[in-house]
Structure formats: C-alpha cells, structure tokens
C-alpha cells in the first residue's frame, strides 16, 4: 500500500510568508490572491506606485477583503530594477517577517518593448535588462538570508521567476518585434536554472513559470497588434488565452508540499501555443 501522510495538506500554504513583485495587478495579483486563499499568513506585494487604479493600495484593499483568509496582505512601494530600491525593500520585508523568514519570493515584475529592430533605443534595452534579469538576480541575492531561515530539507523555501514562453522561442520580429524582451526572458530562464543548483543545497528551490498570453496591461498592446483576444485564441490549441486560475494554480503547486522536489524546472503555461508555428513568428 502507498502511504501519503501529508496528502491532506499537500496543496496548502498555511503559515507561509510570500513576497510578490509587480503584485498590484495582472499575474502578480492573481498569484498573491491564490497564496492568501491557500493559507499564507503574510503576502507582501510591490509596485512602483501606492495610489491609482493599478497602485498598491487598491490591490491590498482587495486582497484583505478576500473571504475566509487567515493571513493578510501588505503593500510596499519599490523599484525592483534599482539596487538601492531592492536593499530598502528587503529591509522592510525583514521587519515584517521577523524570525520566521521568507518562505516564497516571486520575481514577477517585468518590462517589455516592441518596435522595429532599427528603432529600438538603448534606453529600452537598459530598462528591460535591469528589471527582467539584473533585478531578479539582486532580489534573490538580497533575500537569501530570509529564504534560508524559512526553508527546510523537507519543505524548502521557494523562488519563482515569472518569465515567458518568449524565453524559449522566437515569438515576435518585424514591425512590433520584441527581440530584447525575448532575450531577457531567455536569460531569466537560465538564471533560474543556475539558482536551482546554487541554492538547492541551502533548502531553496528555484523554478520558472513561463506564461503565454494572458490579458493584462503589459500584454494588451501586443495582443491588439496580433489580432486581439479572439484572433490569438484561434491560434491556441486550447482555443483560449490564459485565465487567472491557470497561473494561480501553477504558483500554488510549486510553492506547496506537492512541488517541494521540483527544482530548476520551467513550466510553460500557454495551452500549447508555443508549439504552433505561423503568423506569431512573423509580424
């Protein structure tokens, strides 16, 4: 007979603490919501702005009104593309989590750029690489002491790097090309693999989630250029784009006991769209 003593709690995050960058909207907010619903005691979200429709305050208010949660959400205004901003953020998170440490770090904040190859200014590359690659490296580096405190061999701390299927294929060139964005996501994938080997012995797993198209502010311009939600849905083997539950479920799985032995894995959450060829590769 097979014995699974932890099965009743296999997908629970009860008592865990989490930091989600870019957590005020879109995929970050979906994951922060799922973490609280799964039992996290504290979920810290970041964004650059406190106020406004997509600022931190409105998101924290929504998160703390979720029915049935035992934990709470806290928002911190932070620029996770800036070294000093990262150090300040980690200091604030340390004050919040105390001696329990930090169970989960989700590197979700990202930047994109679309244009003809000839038209992309140097500033676009700097912005993309600072946030999508260097900022991820430094955030994990600075939170390492907090992650080590919370992790154990049988329930390690977790690092999730939210990349993109653009990191493993060549999705968009031409008039609205996203070449540097795609290159940054390829770097994010390999950064995650390196961190898996570096941090695994310290009871920290590192995995990559690679979403395809989910309706969001970051993606809406490109979605529109590619024919809108209806057009992109037709190109997807599943006949639709991503929904909040799709990203939320994968994130909870990777951070729960069910995912404790996954390390250095990248999961594409795109309904199989990356396997298709055709107009998405040539704009």
C-alpha atoms as a printed R data frame, in Angstrom:
    type eleno elety resid chain resno       x      y       z
1   ATOM     1    CA   UNK     A     1   0.000  0.000   0.000
2   ATOM     2    CA   UNK     A     2   1.203  3.527  -0.757
3   ATOM     3    CA   UNK     A     3   1.389  5.855   2.245
4   ATOM     4    CA   UNK     A     4   0.919  9.597   1.694
5   ATOM     5    CA   UNK     A     5   0.817 11.084   5.201
6   ATOM     6    CA   UNK     A     6   0.938 14.717   4.033
7   ATOM     7    CA   UNK     A     7  -1.678 14.419   1.299
8   ATOM     8    CA   UNK     A     8  -4.454 16.328   3.124
9   ATOM     9    CA   UNK     A     9  -2.154 19.358   3.308
10  ATOM    10    CA   UNK     A    10  -0.262 18.820   0.078
11  ATOM    11    CA   UNK     A    11  -1.548 21.973  -1.605
12  ATOM    12    CA   UNK     A    12  -1.736 24.146   1.494
13  ATOM    13    CA   UNK     A    13   0.472 27.174   2.104
14  ATOM    14    CA   UNK     A    14  -0.658 27.559   5.686
15  ATOM    15    CA   UNK     A    15   1.656 29.750   7.720
16  ATOM    16    CA   UNK     A    16   3.976 30.635   4.835
17  ATOM    17    CA   UNK     A    17   5.154 34.156   4.026
18  ATOM    18    CA   UNK     A    18   5.499 35.454   0.476
19  ATOM    19    CA   UNK     A    19   6.857 38.403  -1.473
20  ATOM    20    CA   UNK     A    20   5.368 39.053  -4.924
21  ATOM    21    CA   UNK     A    21   6.894 41.811  -7.027
22  ATOM    22    CA   UNK     A    22   4.596 43.500  -9.502
23  ATOM    23    CA   UNK     A    23   1.740 42.269  -7.338
24  ATOM    24    CA   UNK     A    24  -0.744 45.100  -7.706
25  ATOM    25    CA   UNK     A    25  -2.322 43.852 -10.948
26  ATOM    26    CA   UNK     A    26  -2.307 41.099 -13.566
27  ATOM    27    CA   UNK     A    27  -0.446 37.864 -12.960
28  ATOM    28    CA   UNK     A    28   1.133 39.139  -9.749
29  ATOM    29    CA   UNK     A    29  -2.238 39.942  -8.212
30  ATOM    30    CA   UNK     A    30  -3.632 36.560  -9.301
31  ATOM    31    CA   UNK     A    31  -0.778 34.778  -7.534
32  ATOM    32    CA   UNK     A    32  -0.985 36.942  -4.414
33  ATOM    33    CA   UNK     A    33  -4.708 36.171  -4.224
34  ATOM    34    CA   UNK     A    34  -4.061 32.442  -4.560
35  ATOM    35    CA   UNK     A    35  -1.371 32.496  -1.854
36  ATOM    36    CA   UNK     A    36  -3.733 34.078   0.661
37  ATOM    37    CA   UNK     A    37  -6.560 31.715  -0.233
38  ATOM    38    CA   UNK     A    38  -4.149 28.780   0.150
39  ATOM    39    CA   UNK     A    39  -3.285 29.836   3.691
40  ATOM    40    CA   UNK     A    40  -0.298 32.200   3.635
41  ATOM    41    CA   UNK     A    41  -0.030 34.210   6.834
42  ATOM    42    CA   UNK     A    42   1.545 37.190   5.066
43  ATOM    43    CA   UNK     A    43   1.765 38.216   1.420
44  ATOM    44    CA   UNK     A    44   3.812 41.304   0.609
45  ATOM    45    CA   UNK     A    45   3.193 42.847  -2.798
46  ATOM    46    CA   UNK     A    46   5.213 45.545  -4.515
47  ATOM    47    CA   UNK     A    47   4.690 48.057  -7.278
48  ATOM    48    CA   UNK     A    48   6.162 51.436  -8.027
49  ATOM    49    CA   UNK     A    49   3.057 53.423  -7.100
50  ATOM    50    CA   UNK     A    50   0.895 53.372  -3.991
51  ATOM    51    CA   UNK     A    51  -2.118 55.200  -5.390
52  ATOM    52    CA   UNK     A    52  -4.213 54.929  -8.525
53  ATOM    53    CA   UNK     A    53  -6.259 52.312 -10.339
54  ATOM    54    CA   UNK     A    54  -3.358 49.900 -10.517
55  ATOM    55    CA   UNK     A    55  -1.427 51.047  -7.464
56  ATOM    56    CA   UNK     A    56  -0.595 49.011  -4.397
57  ATOM    57    CA   UNK     A    57  -3.246 50.389  -2.051
58  ATOM    58    CA   UNK     A    58  -6.231 49.316  -4.117
59  ATOM    59    CA   UNK     A    59  -4.765 45.824  -4.522
60  ATOM    60    CA   UNK     A    60  -4.031 45.420  -0.795
61  ATOM    61    CA   UNK     A    61  -7.585 46.526  -0.002
62  ATOM    62    CA   UNK     A    62  -8.989 43.865  -2.350
63  ATOM    63    CA   UNK     A    63  -6.674 41.154  -1.022
64  ATOM    64    CA   UNK     A    64  -7.533 41.807   2.616
65  ATOM    65    CA   UNK     A    65 -11.256 41.595   1.823
66  ATOM    66    CA   UNK     A    66 -10.978 38.048   0.436
67  ATOM    67    CA   UNK     A    67 -13.455 35.778   2.152
68  ATOM    68    CA   UNK     A    68 -12.118 33.172   4.543
69  ATOM    69    CA   UNK     A    69  -8.450 34.177   4.619
70  ATOM    70    CA   UNK     A    70  -6.464 33.950   7.852
71  ATOM    71    CA   UNK     A    71  -3.465 35.934   6.686
72  ATOM    72    CA   UNK     A    72  -3.024 39.466   5.448
73  ATOM    73    CA   UNK     A    73  -1.565 41.424   2.561
74  ATOM    74    CA   UNK     A    74   0.861 44.314   2.928
75  ATOM    75    CA   UNK     A    75   1.973 46.629   0.142
76  ATOM    76    CA   UNK     A    76   5.369 48.273  -0.291
77  ATOM    77    CA   UNK     A    77   6.242 50.813  -2.970
78  ATOM    78    CA   UNK     A    78   9.516 49.671  -4.531
79  ATOM    79    CA   UNK     A    79  11.574 49.845  -7.710
80  ATOM    80    CA   UNK     A    80  12.974 46.328  -8.121
81  ATOM    81    CA   UNK     A    81  15.105 47.401 -11.076
82  ATOM    82    CA   UNK     A    82  17.202 49.582  -8.769
83  ATOM    83    CA   UNK     A    83  19.886 48.190  -6.454
84  ATOM    84    CA   UNK     A    84  19.212 50.646  -3.646
85  ATOM    85    CA   UNK     A    85  15.487 50.108  -4.026
86  ATOM    86    CA   UNK     A    86  15.950 46.344  -3.649
87  ATOM    87    CA   UNK     A    87  18.036 46.723  -0.485
88  ATOM    88    CA   UNK     A    88  15.413 49.040   1.023
89  ATOM    89    CA   UNK     A    89  12.597 46.646   0.096
90  ATOM    90    CA   UNK     A    90  14.330 43.635   1.621
91  ATOM    91    CA   UNK     A    91  14.928 45.583   4.837
92  ATOM    92    CA   UNK     A    92  11.216 46.363   5.072
93  ATOM    93    CA   UNK     A    93  10.284 42.742   4.364
94  ATOM    94    CA   UNK     A    94  12.709 41.585   7.074
95  ATOM    95    CA   UNK     A    95  10.943 43.812   9.595
96  ATOM    96    CA   UNK     A    96   7.608 42.234   8.608
97  ATOM    97    CA   UNK     A    97   8.578 38.552   8.646
98  ATOM    98    CA   UNK     A    98  10.913 38.654  11.639
99  ATOM    99    CA   UNK     A    99  12.497 35.424  12.800
100 ATOM   100    CA   UNK     A   100  10.227 33.204  10.674
101 ATOM   101    CA   UNK     A   101  11.985 34.303   7.492
102 ATOM   102    CA   UNK     A   102  10.526 34.414   3.998
103 ATOM   103    CA   UNK     A   103   9.051 31.257   2.500
104 ATOM   104    CA   UNK     A   104   8.378 32.419  -1.067
105 ATOM   105    CA   UNK     A   105   9.839 35.027  -3.416
106 ATOM   106    CA   UNK     A   106   8.019 35.576  -6.698
107 ATOM   107    CA   UNK     A   107  10.004 37.665  -9.188
108 ATOM   108    CA   UNK     A   108   7.103 38.820 -11.327
109 ATOM   109    CA   UNK     A   109   7.742 42.494 -12.126
110 ATOM   110    CA   UNK     A   110   8.767 42.862 -15.762
111 ATOM   111    CA   UNK     A   111   9.236 45.281 -18.629
112 ATOM   112    CA   UNK     A   112   8.657 44.840 -22.354
113 ATOM   113    CA   UNK     A   113   9.333 46.748 -25.558
114 ATOM   114    CA   UNK     A   114   8.026 46.302 -29.079
115 ATOM   115    CA   UNK     A   115   9.362 48.042 -32.188
116 ATOM   116    CA   UNK     A   116  11.269 47.543 -35.418
117 ATOM   117    CA   UNK     A   117  14.798 46.317 -34.721
118 ATOM   118    CA   UNK     A   118  16.258 49.539 -36.155
119 ATOM   119    CA   UNK     A   119  14.056 51.736 -33.966
120 ATOM   120    CA   UNK     A   120  14.734 50.283 -30.513
121 ATOM   121    CA   UNK     A   121  16.577 52.909 -28.422
122 ATOM   122    CA   UNK     A   122  19.334 51.997 -25.944
123 ATOM   123    CA   UNK     A   123  17.057 53.044 -23.081
124 ATOM   124    CA   UNK     A   124  14.634 50.236 -23.917
125 ATOM   125    CA   UNK     A   125  17.353 47.591 -23.550
126 ATOM   126    CA   UNK     A   126  18.566 49.072 -20.272
127 ATOM   127    CA   UNK     A   127  15.035 49.134 -18.849
128 ATOM   128    CA   UNK     A   128  14.301 45.556 -19.895
129 ATOM   129    CA   UNK     A   129  17.568 44.016 -18.698
130 ATOM   130    CA   UNK     A   130  17.622 45.928 -15.403
131 ATOM   131    CA   UNK     A   131  14.170 44.710 -14.391
132 ATOM   132    CA   UNK     A   132  13.893 41.309 -16.083
133 ATOM   133    CA   UNK     A   133  17.383 39.985 -15.345
134 ATOM   134    CA   UNK     A   134  19.676 42.003 -13.087
135 ATOM   135    CA   UNK     A   135  16.867 42.994 -10.745
136 ATOM   136    CA   UNK     A   136  15.799 39.353 -10.361
137 ATOM   137    CA   UNK     A   137  19.379 38.301  -9.576
138 ATOM   138    CA   UNK     A   138  19.797 41.008  -6.953
139 ATOM   139    CA   UNK     A   139  16.389 40.471  -5.329
140 ATOM   140    CA   UNK     A   140  17.083 36.765  -4.805
141 ATOM   141    CA   UNK     A   141  20.612 37.578  -3.638
142 ATOM   142    CA   UNK     A   142  19.411 40.077  -1.026
143 ATOM   143    CA   UNK     A   143  16.516 37.923   0.223
144 ATOM   144    CA   UNK     A   144  18.769 34.869   0.577
145 ATOM   145    CA   UNK     A   145  19.198 35.157   4.385
146 ATOM   146    CA   UNK     A   146  15.413 35.359   4.821
147 ATOM   147    CA   UNK     A   147  14.829 32.401   2.497
148 ATOM   148    CA   UNK     A   148  17.430 30.311   4.333
149 ATOM   149    CA   UNK     A   149  15.661 30.989   7.630
150 ATOM   150    CA   UNK     A   150  12.322 29.674   6.383
151 ATOM   151    CA   UNK     A   151  13.451 26.648   4.374
152 ATOM   152    CA   UNK     A   152  13.997 23.076   5.499
153 ATOM   153    CA   UNK     A   153  15.099 19.974   3.631
154 ATOM   154    CA   UNK     A   154  11.563 18.560   3.571
155 ATOM   155    CA   UNK     A   155   9.853 21.904   2.931
156 ATOM   156    CA   UNK     A   156  12.283 24.246   1.180
157 ATOM   157    CA   UNK     A   157  11.764 27.923   0.567
158 ATOM   158    CA   UNK     A   158  10.758 28.744  -2.996
159 ATOM   159    CA   UNK     A   159  11.900 31.182  -5.664
160 ATOM   160    CA   UNK     A   160   9.594 31.586  -8.642
161 ATOM   161    CA   UNK     A   161  10.815 33.510 -11.666
162 ATOM   162    CA   UNK     A   162   7.928 34.596 -13.860
163 ATOM   163    CA   UNK     A   163   9.431 34.532 -17.325
164 ATOM   164    CA   UNK     A   164   7.636 33.990 -20.644
165 ATOM   165    CA   UNK     A   165   7.371 31.452 -23.425
166 ATOM   166    CA   UNK     A   166   9.288 34.142 -25.340
167 ATOM   167    CA   UNK     A   167  12.334 32.895 -23.433
168 ATOM   168    CA   UNK     A   168  12.361 29.608 -25.333
169 ATOM   169    CA   UNK     A   169  11.173 30.561 -28.814
170 ATOM   170    CA   UNK     A   170  11.359 33.481 -31.258
171 ATOM   171    CA   UNK     A   171   7.855 34.886 -30.989
172 ATOM   172    CA   UNK     A   172   7.853 38.365 -32.479
173 ATOM   173    CA   UNK     A   173  10.134 40.047 -35.006
174 ATOM   174    CA   UNK     A   174   9.477 42.745 -37.583
175 ATOM   175    CA   UNK     A   175   7.311 45.821 -37.103
176 ATOM   176    CA   UNK     A   176   6.460 45.040 -33.472
177 ATOM   177    CA   UNK     A   177   9.461 42.897 -32.634
178 ATOM   178    CA   UNK     A   178  10.290 42.043 -29.032
179 ATOM   179    CA   UNK     A   179  13.844 40.832 -29.547
180 ATOM   180    CA   UNK     A   180  15.467 42.222 -26.386
181 ATOM   181    CA   UNK     A   181  12.461 41.237 -24.286
182 ATOM   182    CA   UNK     A   182  12.742 37.689 -25.612
183 ATOM   183    CA   UNK     A   183  16.494 37.657 -24.924
184 ATOM   184    CA   UNK     A   184  15.894 38.875 -21.361
185 ATOM   185    CA   UNK     A   185  13.419 36.078 -20.743
186 ATOM   186    CA   UNK     A   186  15.876 33.502 -22.079
187 ATOM   187    CA   UNK     A   187  18.349 34.908 -19.552
188 ATOM   188    CA   UNK     A   188  15.702 34.674 -16.816
189 ATOM   189    CA   UNK     A   189  15.161 31.008 -17.638
190 ATOM   190    CA   UNK     A   190  18.866 30.243 -17.354
191 ATOM   191    CA   UNK     A   191  19.203 32.369 -14.229
192 ATOM   192    CA   UNK     A   192  16.549 30.163 -12.646
193 ATOM   193    CA   UNK     A   193  18.466 27.018 -13.578
194 ATOM   194    CA   UNK     A   194  21.667 28.411 -12.106
195 ATOM   195    CA   UNK     A   195  19.894 29.418  -8.903
196 ATOM   196    CA   UNK     A   196  18.444 25.910  -8.621
197 ATOM   197    CA   UNK     A   197  21.942 24.441  -8.424
198 ATOM   198    CA   UNK     A   198  23.335 27.253  -6.261
199 ATOM   199    CA   UNK     A   199  20.518 27.414  -3.727
200 ATOM   200    CA   UNK     A   200  19.227 23.837  -3.668
201 ATOM   201    CA   UNK     A   201  21.812 22.789  -1.055
202 ATOM   202    CA   UNK     A   202  20.544 25.689   1.101
203 ATOM   203    CA   UNK     A   203  16.983 24.311   1.138
204 ATOM   204    CA   UNK     A   204  15.680 26.721  -1.506
205 ATOM   205    CA   UNK     A   205  14.179 25.638  -4.810
206 ATOM   206    CA   UNK     A   206  14.143 27.856  -7.892
207 ATOM   207    CA   UNK     A   207  11.683 27.325 -10.714
208 ATOM   208    CA   UNK     A   208  10.492 29.240 -13.737
209 ATOM   209    CA   UNK     A   209   6.900 29.856 -14.810
210 ATOM   210    CA   UNK     A   210   6.673 30.801 -18.487
211 ATOM   211    CA   UNK     A   211   3.234 32.220 -19.301
212 ATOM   212    CA   UNK     A   212   1.920 32.663 -22.786
213 ATOM   213    CA   UNK     A   213  -0.716 35.297 -23.462
214 ATOM   214    CA   UNK     A   214  -2.824 36.356 -20.506
215 ATOM   215    CA   UNK     A   215  -4.940 39.505 -20.898
216 ATOM   216    CA   UNK     A   216  -3.016 42.143 -18.923
217 ATOM   217    CA   UNK     A   217  -1.763 45.709 -19.198
218 ATOM   218    CA   UNK     A   218   1.728 44.515 -20.144
219 ATOM   219    CA   UNK     A   219   0.428 42.297 -22.942
220 ATOM   220    CA   UNK     A   220  -2.572 44.253 -24.211
221 ATOM   221    CA   UNK     A   221  -0.659 46.243 -26.840
222 ATOM   222    CA   UNK     A   222   0.859 43.150 -28.424
223 ATOM   223    CA   UNK     A   223  -2.404 41.231 -28.163
224 ATOM   224    CA   UNK     A   224  -4.098 44.026 -30.088
225 ATOM   225    CA   UNK     A   225  -1.386 44.062 -32.759
226 ATOM   226    CA   UNK     A   226  -1.757 40.307 -33.217
227 ATOM   227    CA   UNK     A   227  -5.478 40.382 -33.876
228 ATOM   228    CA   UNK     A   228  -6.938 40.669 -30.398
229 ATOM   229    CA   UNK     A   229  -8.090 38.035 -27.940
230 ATOM   230    CA   UNK     A   230 -10.335 36.327 -30.475
231 ATOM   231    CA   UNK     A   231  -7.611 36.043 -33.107
232 ATOM   232    CA   UNK     A   232  -4.994 34.741 -30.669
233 ATOM   233    CA   UNK     A   233  -7.461 32.276 -29.192
234 ATOM   234    CA   UNK     A   234  -7.920 30.690 -32.612
235 ATOM   235    CA   UNK     A   235  -4.153 30.118 -32.824
236 ATOM   236    CA   UNK     A   236  -4.066 28.351 -29.446
237 ATOM   237    CA   UNK     A   237  -4.604 24.569 -29.334
238 ATOM   238    CA   UNK     A   238  -6.873 25.108 -26.304
239 ATOM   239    CA   UNK     A   239  -8.880 27.782 -28.107
240 ATOM   240    CA   UNK     A   240  -8.402 30.469 -25.467
241 ATOM   241    CA   UNK     A   241  -5.931 32.691 -23.659
242 ATOM   242    CA   UNK     A   242  -4.789 32.264 -20.070
243 ATOM   243    CA   UNK     A   243  -7.152 32.847 -17.165
244 ATOM   244    CA   UNK     A   244  -6.334 33.853 -13.562
245 ATOM   245    CA   UNK     A   245  -6.792 30.299 -12.224
246 ATOM   246    CA   UNK     A   246  -4.227 28.982 -14.716
247 ATOM   247    CA   UNK     A   247  -1.335 30.988 -13.281
248 ATOM   248    CA   UNK     A   248  -2.622 30.820  -9.704
249 ATOM   249    CA   UNK     A   249  -2.808 27.023  -9.688
250 ATOM   250    CA   UNK     A   250   0.724 26.544 -11.002
251 ATOM   251    CA   UNK     A   251   2.154 29.016  -8.477
252 ATOM   252    CA   UNK     A   252   0.433 27.338  -5.523
253 ATOM   253    CA   UNK     A   253   1.546 23.903  -6.740
254 ATOM   254    CA   UNK     A   254   5.195 24.940  -6.992
255 ATOM   255    CA   UNK     A   255   5.151 26.570  -3.542
256 ATOM   256    CA   UNK     A   256   3.274 23.795  -1.733
257 ATOM   257    CA   UNK     A   257   4.444 20.414  -0.450
258 ATOM   258    CA   UNK     A   258   3.282 18.980  -3.772
259 ATOM   259    CA   UNK     A   259   6.111 20.857  -5.520
260 ATOM   260    CA   UNK     A   260   8.863 20.525  -2.931
261 ATOM   261    CA   UNK     A   261  11.061 18.289  -5.127
262 ATOM   262    CA   UNK     A   262  10.835 20.385  -8.279
263 ATOM   263    CA   UNK     A   263  13.970 22.443  -8.794
264 ATOM   264    CA   UNK     A   264  15.270 24.160 -11.921
265 ATOM   265    CA   UNK     A   265  12.112 23.359 -13.886
266 ATOM   266    CA   UNK     A   266  10.379 25.712 -16.301
267 ATOM   267    CA   UNK     A   267   6.655 25.254 -16.770
268 ATOM   268    CA   UNK     A   268   5.041 26.777 -19.850
269 ATOM   269    CA   UNK     A   269   1.527 27.979 -19.063
270 ATOM   270    CA   UNK     A   270   0.217 28.727 -22.541
271 ATOM   271    CA   UNK     A   271  -2.190 25.984 -23.587
272 ATOM   272    CA   UNK     A   272   0.423 24.663 -26.023
273 ATOM   273    CA   UNK     A   273   0.570 27.835 -28.144
274 ATOM   274    CA   UNK     A   274   4.390 27.780 -28.139
275 ATOM   275    CA   UNK     A   275   4.266 24.585 -30.167
276 ATOM   276    CA   UNK     A   276   2.388 26.210 -33.020
277 ATOM   277    CA   UNK     A   277   4.087 27.877 -35.963
278 ATOM   278    CA   UNK     A   278   2.791 30.564 -38.276
279 ATOM   279    CA   UNK     A   279   1.938 34.204 -38.098
280 ATOM   280    CA   UNK     A   280   3.030 34.707 -34.489
281 ATOM   281    CA   UNK     A   281   6.675 34.443 -35.547
282 ATOM   282    CA   UNK     A   282   6.417 36.932 -38.410
283 ATOM   283    CA   UNK     A   283   4.852 40.329 -37.958
